[in-house]
Amino acid sequence: MRHRVAITTMSAPALMVFSFLAFAFLAFSFHDSVRAQSTGTPDSVNAQFIIGELQKEGFIARLDKDSDGEPRLSFKVDGYDWAIYFYACGGGPNETRPCISYQFYSGYTLNKPAPLATINKSNTDKRYARAYNFLQRDGKTSSRVEIDVISEGTGADRSGTFKIYFQKMKEATQDFRKLIGFTD
């Protein structure tokens, strides 16, 4: 016995309502998944772990919170300011909150914005790093480089992953400063 799909027998207004409700359900379901927080699996990451990895490399990081209340580390690499932002963190003390991902960040304030062709060249040449211009509150332009790293749910070696992406970021920032002609 064959059955027809019920949706084919709906009137046009009923089909529109059904479609709207289905879309709304999917939109809200996706929205909740984006706002997911870490559950603290063995491959989640926290500020304490990253501080330890930075110390192994000879860096000293300062821990505070970003504007969303998530952990943030600040430190210098090659004399330039870097930060590591944490995302989708669970509850607990700032240094041990389990997080799904983190982001390497470094920005450089210029007298004039880096030309978009220069930004595009960096984004084309550097597979994992993302470069862009950002207009700051004070009206100055900061040319920035970021690398996002997902940790939780990957099953990857956290320490090895950190070292690889740290090196990628270091190379990307060195090349980017040369590309945009940034000097202290």
N, C-alpha and C positions, 0 to 999 in steps of 0.2 A: 504494500500500500504506500502510495506517495503522498507526501504532505506539502502543501504550499507554505511558503514563508508568510507569516501574518502581516508583515510590513507591506507587502505588495497589495493588500486589500484595504489599506488605510486611505482615508480621504486626504486631500492635499493639506487642509489645515491640521489634521491629526498627525500627518507625516512631518509637518513643520515643527509641531510641538515636540514630537518624539525625537526628532533630530536635534532640536535645541537642548532638550533634557540630556540626551546622550552626550552631546558636546560639553555641556556644563559639568556632567559627572566626570568626564575624562579630564577636563581642565582642572577641576578641583583635586582630582586624584594626582595629577602630575604636580600641581602646586605643592601638595603635601609631601611628595617624594623629594622635591627640591629642598624643602626645609628639613629634611631628615637630619637627625643627630646621630653621632657615633654611639654605638652600643658597647664600645670598649673591647673589641676583638683583639686577638694577639697581634694583628697587623695594623691596628689603629696607631696613630702617632700623637704625641703630646709634647709640650714645650720642654719638659724635663729631658726627654729622650734627645730632642734636637740640640739642646744646650750641651749635652754630653758629647754628641757627634761634633759640634763646633769646637769644643775643648780639645778633642782628639786632634783636630786640625790646627790648634793653636789660637783659636779665637775666643774672645770673651763677649758674651751676649747679655743684654739687659732685657728683662721680661717686664712687660706691662700689658695693657689691653688696648685694642683698637676701638673705633667709635661704635662698633656693634657689641662690645664687651667680650670679644673673642681674644685669646692670647696673641701677643705680638712680640717678636724678638727684634732687637736693634743691635747692630754691631758694624764694624768697619772691615772692609776687604780692600787691600791695596790702597788704603787711606781714604776710601769712599764709603759713604753710608749705604748700608743694606738693611733690609728688614725681611723677616719671615712672618707671614700672616697665616693664621690657622682658620679652617672653615669647618662648619657642621660639627661643632664640638658638643659633647655631652656635658653633664653637670660635674661639679666637684671643684677643688682648688685650681686656680689658674694654671699652675705649673704641671698638674697631672690630669687635666681634663682630656679625655680621649677625643681625638678629632679624626674626621674622615680624610681630610686633605690639608695641604699647606702650599704656600706660594712664596717663592723667592722674588724679591723686589729691589730695584735700585733706580733712583731718579737723578737727573742732572738739569739744573736750572740754567737756561741760556738767555742771552740778550734778545735773540730772535728765535722763534720756533724752528726746529729742524725741518727742512723742506719735506713735504710728503713723499717725494721721490726717494729721499734718503731713508725715511721710515719704511717705505715699501721695499727698498733694497735689503734692509736689515731683516724684514719679515720673510723675504724670499730666500735669503742666504742662510738664515738660522731656523732650522726646522722646529726646534722645541721652544725657542724664546719668542716672546711677543713684544714688539716695540710700538710705542705710540706717543703722541704729544698730549699733554694735559694742561689746561688753563687753571692755574691756582687761584685761590681767593684773593691774593694780593695783585692779581693781574699778570704775573709773570708766567712764562711757559716752562714746564718741566717735561723733558724728554725722558721716557721711562722704559725699562726693560723688566719683564716678568717671566717666570716659568712656573706653571702649575704642576703639582705632583699629587696624585691620588695614592693613598696608602691602604686605607681600610677596604677589605674585600678583594684585594689583589693576591694575597698569599705570598707576596714578594718579600725578600729580605730587606727590612727597613733600613739597616745600616748601609748595605750596598747600594740601595736605591738613592739614599741621601747623598752618598759620596759621588755617584755618577751625575746626579742633577746639580749638585754644588759645583762640580767641575764644568759642566755645560754652562751654568750661569756665569761663572768666573770668566770663561772664554767669551761668552756673549757680551758681557759688560765691557771687557777690554776692547773687543772689536767695535762695539757700539760707540764708545767714547772716541775712538779714532775716526769712525765714520762721521760723527756729528761735529768733530773738531773741538771736543770738550777739553778744556784745561782748567786747572784750579785758579 
